[in-house]
Structures are given as C-alpha cells and as structure tokens.
Amino acid sequence: METFDINRAVVSLALARMVDSFGNSFLIIVLPLYIARGISGGFFGLEESLITGIVLSMFGFLNSFGQPFTGRLSDRLGRRKVFVLAGLSVLCIASFAYSFATSYTALLVIRAAQGVGAALTIPATVALIDEYATDTSRGSNMGVYNTFRLVGFGLGPVVAGSVVHLGPYHVSVLDGRYSISGFNAAFYIAAGAILTSFFVVAAFVEDSPQTEPTAEELSVSVFSDGRTTLDPVFTLALASLFMAVSIALLSTIEPHVNRRLHQTAAMFGVQFGAFVVAQVIFQTPIGHASDRYGRRPFIVIGMLLLVPATLVQGFITTSWGMVIARFAQGIAGAMVFAPALALAGDFALEGHSGTQLSLLTMTFGLGTALGPLTSGFLIRFGYPVPFVFGAALALVGTLLVVTQVYDPGKTSKETAVGEPSTPDD
C-alpha cells in the first residue's frame, strides 16, 4: 500500500464499499429475470424490455438527481459519515423489500428508494476519498477505492446468476422446513451484504480532519473563462455520462443476449463481470500512473478504446466473444474512472468536494439509468442498434475530452474550477 501512498482510512472505506457493491450488483442480474418470470400483469401496455429498463433506470434517475443536493448538504454540514450510513440503511431495507414485491408498481417504488439511498452515500464517500488524499496521491487513492468497489461489483453478478439458477433452497429451522426461491435468496444476500458494509463504516471510518462546514455558495460552471470553451469538470461529467450509457446497455436486454448467444443466466453474469475484472486489474496502476504522468492522456485513450469495444458487442455471435468485448470495455473504463475523478478533485475548491465531485458521480449515475432505458427502447429496431448508438456517444465523448479538458498541473485547491493554469501535458 505504501508504494501507492494510500491513506488507511481510504482502505477501510473501500472495503466497506466493496461489500456494499457486491450486494447492489446482485440486482442487475436478478431484477430482469425476476420481472420476466415472477411479475404478472401489465404496466400501461408497455413491452417487457421497456418495463425492465424503466425499473432499472429508476435507481439511476433518483440517484443522479439527488446527488448534487446531498453533496452540497454534506459540504454545508461538514459531515460525510452520517450521509454514508443513512444511505446504506435505506439500501439495505430496500433490497430486503424486493422479496415482498409482486407488481411493477412495487418494484418501481423500491427501486426509487434505492436511488435515494445511493444519492446519500456516493457523494459523501467520494468527497471523503478526495479529502483524505493529496494532490500527488489522489489518482492512487481513487484507483484503490474503485478497485475494491469493483471487486464487489464484479463478483455480485457472477454469484447472483448461480444463486437464482440453483434455487429453490430448503432450510430447516427448529421443527419447520421452509423453501426459499432463488430470487428471494438473492435479495436476502444483497441486504445482508449491505448491512455488513454499514457496520464496517460505523466501526472504522471517520470524517476527515479537513472536513469543515462551509456556507459559501458554489455554482457549477458550464462554460470556461479560460483556454477552453466548456468548463473542464463539466466536460468530464459529459464524458462520464456517455461512457456510463455505453457500458450500461447490456443489463436490460439480458434475455435477448442469452437467446442470441444460446447461453444461460450464469454465462451472462460472467460477461457482465468481465467488464469489472478488467477494471480491477488496471484501475489502481492507472490511477497511480495518472499521479505521475497526468490525468488527461489516460482519459483520452480510454474514451477512444470505448468506441470499438462497445460497437463490436452488437455483432458478436459467441458467448466468449462477448466476454472479450466486455473485458476490453472494462479496460477503457479503468482508464477513465480514477483519472477523471482525480482530475475533478484537482480542480475542486477547498470545502466543496461534495458539490463538485457530485457532478461526475451524478452524470455517471444518470448514464447507468439512461443506458438500460435506451437499450430497452432501441432493441426493437434491431439487436445491433443499441450498441451502435452507444459507440457513437463514446466517440462524441472522446472529441469533447480531446478539445475541452486539460491537466491543471500542481495547483492548489483554491484555484477556481475551470481557471487556466499551467498544464502537465
């Protein structure tokens, strides 16, 4: 850990986030299958794929639009930990509540509650990471945090597919024998994982000594007064949005993918997890390298790689071909995630990490909401269409980063967002 100059508090927070992500990622695999097999009746005459997209996207919409408010509130109060714990509590209760859902309306309400929980947790968590780090270790800390988070996120889908496939489970308690469906088992495991994360945060994570209340208002800039037309942080947020849409296209159309590739839900879980495995391998080294060589080159290359990695998924005809494509997409994501968050942290004003970093986490969450909704709608026009659309968005994001983003160099936290300074590259 010393090689990468990682704060010990970041490791504790990352471990908690890993367990939490494991529980949450269960639902990415389970919910589409649960809707297809366990929910009867209609929902305003909509097709099943579109309904699934709406349910999955509800989380992202509430999560995304809530983050600027919770991030700003955590800045004002000068407290992060209480927001993390409150969000984890909501996520845990909501995950357990899925076992009682029997209608589309109930699923939407529960998914919306999860979005609120994530909105409480994510900005405060990323702000803590930023405040624990320094200008020369921010990339490494963000990389380690994302690596741990993604280990949980990657394991969840693989395990979830197997849990559902092997159910029902028969449990003997006292003199009674009970049967638990594969779906309910998955919901219980998700809730238990998030509860474990709650206890880890409560026991081992504290607010940073740098975290102080601030009453100063801060607005998000769209345009820059300096060397670029758009504000660099706003541009990074747009790139994060486009990237998230591209990588989230797959989840809603799981039944279509399985039929096309003649595979099981467990294999789909492997494909989904391949994206995360690549990020786990490359995230920390890339984050550390961005501390030494600058953030922008990695972001540009990652966005550029995302274009073919997304496009090819619409034309692959073998299960292992999809695994390779998702792995390549994961490498692209690894080159963007940590460097983009670190670069936004480089620009962030002292005491405003929650507000400014929430712009990136918000747009990424919005992208994960729009991705499933987009693929659920576009799949009707042909299997390749969602992936062609995602690749086009990735290309636009690449052009924006190339033309509108620069490394600010060794600036202090007091430098205004978007204010020109000497670049590293």
C-alpha positions in Angstrom: 0.0 0.0 0.0 2.9 2.4 0.8 4.0 2.1 -2.9 0.9 3.9 -4.0 0.7 6.3 -1.0 -2.7 5.1 0.1 -4.4 6.5 3.2 -5.5 3.8 5.6 -8.9 5.4 6.0 -9.4 5.0 2.3 -8.7 1.3 2.5 -11.4 0.9 5.2 -13.9 2.9 3.2 -13.0 0.9 0.1 -13.6 -2.4 1.9 -17.0 -1.3 3.1 -17.9 -0.1 -0.4 -16.7 -3.5 -1.9 -19.2 -5.4 0.3 -22.0 -2.8 -0.4 -21.3 -3.0 -4.2 -21.4 -6.8 -4.0 -25.0 -6.6 -2.6 -26.2 -3.9 -5.0 -24.8 -5.6 -8.2 -26.8 -8.7 -7.4 -29.9 -6.9 -8.6 -28.5 -6.0 -12.0 -28.7 -9.7 -12.9 -31.7 -10.7 -10.7 -34.2 -8.0 -11.5 -34.6 -8.5 -15.3 -35.1 -12.3 -14.6 -37.5 -11.6 -11.8 -39.6 -9.3 -13.9 -39.6 -11.9 -16.8 -40.6 -14.8 -14.5 -42.1 -13.5 -11.3 -44.2 -10.5 -12.2 -47.6 -10.9 -13.8 -50.0 -8.3 -15.3 -49.3 -5.3 -17.5 -48.0 -1.8 -17.0 -49.7 0.7 -19.2 -49.3 -1.6 -22.2 -45.5 -1.4 -22.3 -43.3 -4.2 -23.6 -41.4 -6.2 -21.0 -38.0 -5.0 -22.2 -39.0 -1.4 -21.8 -40.6 -2.0 -18.4 -37.4 -3.6 -17.3 -35.4 -0.6 -18.5 -37.7 1.7 -16.6 -37.4 -0.3 -13.3 -33.6 -0.4 -13.6 -33.3 3.2 -14.6 -35.4 4.5 -11.7 -32.5 3.9 -9.4 -30.1 5.9 -11.6 -32.5 8.8 -12.0 -33.2 9.3 -8.3 -29.5 8.6 -7.5 -28.2 11.1 -10.1 -30.6 14.0 -9.5 -30.3 13.6 -5.7 -26.5 13.7 -5.6 -25.9 17.5 -6.1 -28.3 18.2 -3.2 -26.8 15.6 -0.8 -23.3 16.6 -1.8 -24.0 20.2 -1.2 -25.7 19.5 2.1 -22.7 17.4 3.3 -20.5 20.4 2.4 -22.7 22.8 4.4 -22.7 20.5 7.5 -19.1 19.5 7.2 -20.1 15.9 7.8 -19.8 12.9 5.4 -20.1 9.7 7.5 -23.6 10.3 8.6 -24.7 10.5 5.0 -22.9 7.3 4.1 -24.6 5.4 7.0 -28.1 6.8 6.2 -27.8 5.8 2.6 -26.6 2.3 3.4 -29.6 1.9 5.8 -32.0 2.8 3.0 -30.3 0.5 0.5 -30.4 -2.5 2.9 -34.1 -2.1 3.7 -35.0 -1.7 0.1 -33.0 -4.8 -1.0 -34.9 -6.9 1.5 -38.2 -5.4 0.5 -37.9 -6.9 -3.0 -38.8 -10.3 -1.6 -42.3 -8.9 -1.0 -42.8 -7.2 -4.4 -45.4 -8.7 -6.6 -46.2 -5.9 -9.0 -44.4 -3.4 -11.3 -45.5 -0.5 -9.2 -43.9 -2.1 -6.1 -40.7 -2.7 -8.0 -40.6 1.0 -9.1 -41.2 2.3 -5.6 -38.4 0.0 -4.1 -36.0 0.9 -6.9 -36.7 4.6 -6.3 -35.9 4.2 -2.6 -32.6 2.6 -3.5 -31.8 5.5 -5.7 -32.3 7.9 -2.8 -30.1 5.7 -0.6 -27.3 5.8 -3.2 -27.7 9.6 -3.6 -27.0 9.9 0.2 -24.0 7.6 0.1 -22.0 8.2 -3.1 -21.1 12.0 -3.0 -20.2 11.8 0.7 -18.0 8.8 0.0 -16.1 10.3 -2.9 -15.7 13.6 -1.1 -14.1 11.7 1.8 -11.7 10.0 -0.6 -10.8 13.4 -2.1 -10.2 14.9 1.4 -8.1 12.0 2.6 -5.8 12.3 -0.5 -3.2 14.8 -1.6 -2.5 16.4 -5.0 0.2 13.8 -5.6 -1.8 10.7 -4.4 -5.3 11.5 -5.5 -5.2 9.2 -8.5 -3.8 6.3 -6.5 -6.4 6.7 -3.7 -9.3 6.9 -6.3 -7.8 3.9 -8.1 -7.7 1.8 -5.0 -11.2 2.8 -3.9 -12.6 2.0 -7.3 -10.7 -1.3 -7.4 -12.2 -2.5 -4.2 -15.6 -1.3 -5.2 -15.5 -3.0 -8.5 -14.3 -6.3 -7.0 -17.6 -6.4 -5.2 -19.5 -5.2 -8.2 -17.9 -7.8 -10.4 -18.5 -10.7 -8.0 -22.1 -9.9 -7.4 -23.5 -10.7 -10.9 -21.5 -13.9 -11.2 -22.8 -15.2 -7.8 -26.3 -13.8 -8.4 -26.7 -15.8 -11.6 -25.8 -19.0 -9.8 -27.9 -18.3 -6.8 -31.0 -17.8 -9.0 -30.2 -20.8 -11.2 -29.7 -23.2 -8.2 -32.8 -22.3 -6.3 -35.1 -23.0 -4.6 -33.4 -23.7 -1.3 -34.8 -25.8 1.5 -34.0 -24.7 5.0 -34.8 -26.5 8.3 -35.5 -24.2 11.3 -36.5 -25.8 14.6 -39.3 -28.2 13.6 -40.2 -26.5 10.4 -38.9 -26.9 6.9 -39.0 -23.8 4.6 -38.4 -23.3 0.9 -36.7 -20.1 -0.3 -36.8 -19.3 -4.0 -33.6 -18.4 -5.9 -34.9 -14.8 -6.3 -35.6 -14.3 -2.5 -32.2 -15.9 -1.6 -30.6 -13.3 -3.9 -32.5 -10.5 -2.3 -31.5 -11.7 1.2 -27.9 -12.0 0.3 -27.9 -8.4 -1.2 -29.5 -7.0 2.0 -27.0 -8.9 4.2 -24.0 -7.6 2.3 -25.1 -4.0 2.6 -25.8 -4.4 6.3 -22.2 -5.7 6.7 -21.0 -2.6 4.9 -23.0 -0.4 7.3 -21.2 -2.0 10.3 -17.7 -1.6 8.6 -18.3 2.1 8.0 -19.7 2.7 11.5 -16.7 1.0 13.1 -13.7 2.0 11.1 -14.5 5.2 9.0 -14.5 8.7 10.4 -14.8 12.2 8.9 -11.6 13.7 7.6 -10.0 16.3 9.8 -10.1 18.5 6.7 -13.9 18.3 6.5 -15.4 21.6 7.9 -18.8 23.2 7.4 -18.9 25.8 4.6 -21.7 28.3 4.0 -20.2 29.6 0.8 -22.3 29.1 -2.3 -20.9 27.4 -5.3 -22.4 27.1 -8.7 -21.4 24.6 -11.4 -19.8 26.2 -14.4 -20.8 25.1 -17.9 -18.5 27.4 -19.9 -14.9 28.3 -19.1 -13.4 31.7 -18.8 -10.0 30.4 -19.9 -8.4 28.3 -22.6 -11.4 26.1 -23.4 -15.0 26.8 -24.4 -16.5 24.3 -21.9 -15.5 24.0 -18.2 -13.2 21.0 -17.9 -15.1 19.5 -15.0 -18.4 19.9 -16.8 -16.8 18.3 -19.9 -15.5 15.3 -17.7 -19.1 15.0 -16.5 -20.4 14.8 -20.0 -17.8 12.2 -20.9 -18.8 10.2 -17.8 -22.4 10.3 -18.9 -21.7 9.0 -22.3 -19.3 6.3 -21.0 -21.9 5.1 -18.5 -24.6 4.9 -21.1 -22.4 2.7 -23.3 -21.4 0.3 -20.5 -25.0 0.0 -19.1 -26.7 -1.0 -22.4 -26.3 -4.7 -21.7 -28.3 -5.2 -18.5 -31.8 -4.6 -19.7 -31.6 -6.8 -22.8 -30.2 -9.8 -21.0 -33.0 -12.1 -22.3 -32.2 -11.0 -25.9 -28.4 -11.6 -25.4 -29.0 -15.0 -23.9 -31.2 -16.1 -26.8 -28.9 -14.7 -29.4 -25.8 -16.4 -27.9 -27.6 -19.5 -26.7 -26.4 -19.2 -23.1 -27.6 -19.3 -19.5 -28.0 -16.5 -17.0 -24.8 -17.7 -15.3 -22.8 -17.1 -18.5 -24.4 -13.6 -18.8 -23.1 -13.0 -15.3 -19.6 -13.9 -16.4 -19.9 -11.5 -19.4 -21.1 -8.7 -17.2 -18.4 -9.4 -14.7 -15.6 -9.4 -17.3 -16.0 -5.7 -17.6 -15.4 -5.3 -13.9 -12.5 -7.8 -13.8 -10.6 -5.7 -16.3 -11.1 -2.6 -14.2 -10.0 -4.4 -11.0 -6.7 -5.4 -12.8 -6.0 -2.0 -14.3 -7.7 0.6 -12.1 -5.0 1.1 -9.3 -1.9 1.0 -11.6 -3.6 3.6 -14.0 -4.6 5.8 -11.0 -1.1 5.7 -9.7 0.3 6.4 -13.2 -2.0 9.4 -13.6 -0.4 10.9 -10.5 3.0 10.8 -12.3 2.1 11.5 -15.9 -1.1 13.5 -15.8 -4.8 12.5 -15.9 -5.8 13.6 -19.4 -3.8 11.1 -21.6 -5.4 8.2 -19.9 -8.9 9.6 -20.2 -8.5 10.3 -23.9 -7.2 6.8 -24.7 -9.9 5.2 -22.5 -12.7 7.0 -24.3 -11.2 6.2 -27.7 -11.0 2.5 -26.8 -14.6 2.5 -25.6 -15.8 3.2 -29.2 -14.9 -0.2 -30.8 -15.3 -2.1 -27.6 -19.0 -1.0 -27.5 -19.7 -1.3 -31.2 -18.5 -4.9 -31.6 -21.0 -6.2 -29.0 -23.8 -5.6 -31.4 -22.3 -8.1 -33.9 -20.7 -10.8 -31.8 -22.3 -14.3 -32.1 -20.4 -16.3 -29.5 -20.5 -16.1 -25.7 -16.8 -15.9 -25.2 -16.6 -13.2 -27.9 -18.9 -11.1 -25.7 -16.6 -11.8 -22.7 -13.6 -10.5 -24.6 -15.6 -7.4 -25.8 -16.7 -6.6 -22.2 -13.2 -7.1 -20.9 -11.9 -4.5 -23.5 -14.7 -2.2 -22.4 -13.5 -2.7 -18.8 -10.0 -1.6 -19.8 -11.5 1.5 -21.3 -13.5 2.2 -18.2 -10.4 1.8 -16.0 -8.5 4.4 -18.0 -11.4 6.9 -17.4 -12.8 6.3 -13.9 -10.0 7.1 -11.5 -8.2 9.7 -13.6 -11.4 11.6 -14.2 -12.4 11.7 -10.5 -8.8 12.6 -9.6 -8.7 15.4 -12.2 -12.0 16.8 -11.0 -10.5 16.7 -7.4 -7.5 18.6 -8.7 -9.9 21.4 -9.8 -12.2 21.2 -6.7 -12.2 24.2 -4.3 -11.4 23.6 -0.6 -14.5 22.6 1.3 -16.6 22.0 -1.9 -15.5 18.4 -2.8 -19.0 17.1 -2.1 -20.6 19.6 -4.5 -18.1 19.5 -7.4 -17.3 15.8 -7.4 -21.0 15.0 -7.2 -21.2 16.4 -10.8 -19.2 13.4 -12.1 -20.9 10.9 -9.9 -24.3 12.4 -10.8 -23.8 12.1 -14.6 -22.3 8.6 -14.3 -25.4 7.5 -12.3 -27.6 9.2 -14.9 -25.8 7.3 -17.6 -26.4 4.0 -15.8 -30.1 4.9 -15.7 -30.3 6.0 -19.4 -28.3 3.1 -20.7 -30.9 0.4 -19.7 -33.7 2.6 -20.8 -32.0 3.3 -24.1 -31.3 -0.3 -24.9 -34.8 -1.4 -23.8 -36.2 1.1 -26.4 -33.7 0.6 -29.2 -33.7 -3.2 -29.2 -37.0 -3.1 -31.2 -35.1 -1.7 -34.2 -32.6 -4.5 -34.3 -30.1 -6.2 -32.0 -27.1 -4.1 -33.0 -28.8 -0.7 -32.8 -28.3 -0.1 -29.0 -24.5 -0.8 -29.3 -24.1 1.4 -32.4 -25.8 4.2 -30.5 -23.5 3.7 -27.5 -20.4 3.7 -29.7 -21.5 7.0 -31.2 -21.9 8.5 -27.8 -18.4 7.3 -26.8 -17.0 8.9 -29.9 -18.6 12.3 -29.0 -17.2 12.0 -25.5 -13.7 11.4 -26.9 -13.9 14.5 -29.0 -15.0 16.6 -26.1 -12.2 15.4 -23.8 -9.6 16.0 -26.6 -10.7 19.6 -27.2 -12.1 20.8 -23.8 -10.0 19.1 -21.0 -6.5 19.8 -19.8 -4.4 18.9 -16.7 -4.2 21.8 -14.3 -0.8 20.9 -13.0 0.2 21.3 -9.4 -2.5 23.9 -8.5 -3.8 24.5 -5.0 -7.3 23.7 -4.0 -8.1 27.4 -4.0 -7.8 27.6 -7.8 -11.2 28.1 -9.3 -12.8 25.4 -11.3 -12.1 26.0 -15.0 -9.5 28.7 -14.3 -6.5 28.4 -16.6 -3.2 27.2 -15.2 0.0 25.5 -16.5 -0.9 22.1 -17.9 1.1 19.0 -17.3 0.9 17.7 -20.8 
